[in-house]
Amino acid sequence: MAYPIQDFLPSRRAVVMGGAATLISAAAARAEISSSLIKGAMKRFKLTRPPKPVPDLEFLDVNDQPVRLSELNGQARLINLWATWCAPCVKEMPSLDRLQAEMPRDRFLVIPISLDGPSKPKVAPFYKEQNLISLRIFYDKGRKAMSTLGVTLLPTSILVDPEGRELGRLEGDADWDTPEGLALMRAAMS
């Protein structure tokens, strides 16, 4: 039986569009973190529903070279805003260092952005004193990170998926290298 072209195309479009919608919703579901992972050391982690794009923040590396968050798309990231004068920040830095040591750097990166201003004179000696060997040094020379990312408390850590979307955040210090923390970070990579 022959079908007129005008009746066939709308049906075909509906099938194709329905399939595309299914793929898009499956991708969105993968990007979200299960609330069952929010427990133990991560119980204060606040999920972002739905995941939202993270602004393309620019900050500096240890060599004063600019780095943009968008340059790191393809990797899950834990952005941590901190300062050497912030006691809870200092307390959690060894945990973040151990977290980075446990995770594959090609798929996951802890980004500790110091708000100490030009941080080499303050942060590099701090890293050495604390024996932080797995974390890289980044800083926010212009002090724009807090307002750009909507942060009001230090430390704040923001979990970002490989596509550059915020999955959630935790205000205050945390034990990131616990089984709960590792499970949360691994979920962000998938």
Protein Blocks (a to p, Z undefined) as FASTA:
>chain_A
ZZdfklmmmmmmmmmmmmmmmmmmmmmmmmpccfklngcjllmpccdddddddddddddd
fkopacdfklmgoiacddddddfklmklmmmmmmmmmmmmmpcfkloccddddfebjakl
mmmmmmmmnopakbccdddfkopmmmmnopabdcddddddfkopafbdcedjddfkbmkl
mmmmmmmmZZ
